[in-house]
Amino acid sequence: MRASITLRSEDAELARLQAFAAEFVRQYRLPDDERSRVLIVLEELFTNVMTHGYGPQSTAGTIRVALVWGRNHLHISFVDDAPPFDPLAVRTPDLDTAGEERSIGGLGIHIVRSLVDRARYCRRAGRNHLHLIRHIARAPNNPN
């Protein structure tokens, strides 16, 4: 059970990504709380690549997102052609430090990491490839 979407590196494409993810979650009848998690993960990834990867001076690029559901696991593939960036290499922010004393950034990536069970990154053929897996226990009355 797989679905994918290709997006332009434009802020307006976030709405298309959100609609795509919401439809996928609805179609495969994933629990409501999982819908929220999937949307948060995808929005964080999209926003980060738009802000830090492409930026205002960047030329047009593409982002490809694939969602795969099977055996109580949701696989998220996020591939972009922005400059190389491994989000898994970013240090975890010190959450014990007061907000005004903490350096800016890193919270979105921390949130993404906290919402998935496994993650891996590679740079291949001029593209960033981020693959995430989340285990989702299905409700007994929901066989799919």
Secondary structure, DSSP 4 states (H G I P E B T S, - for coil): -EEEEEEESSTTHHHHHHHHHHHHHHHTT--HHHHHHHHHHHHHHHHHIIIIIITTTPPP-EEEEEEEEETTEEEEEEEE-SSP--GGGSPPP-TTS-TTTSPS--HHHHHHHHT-SEEEEEEETTEEEEEEEEE-PPPTT---
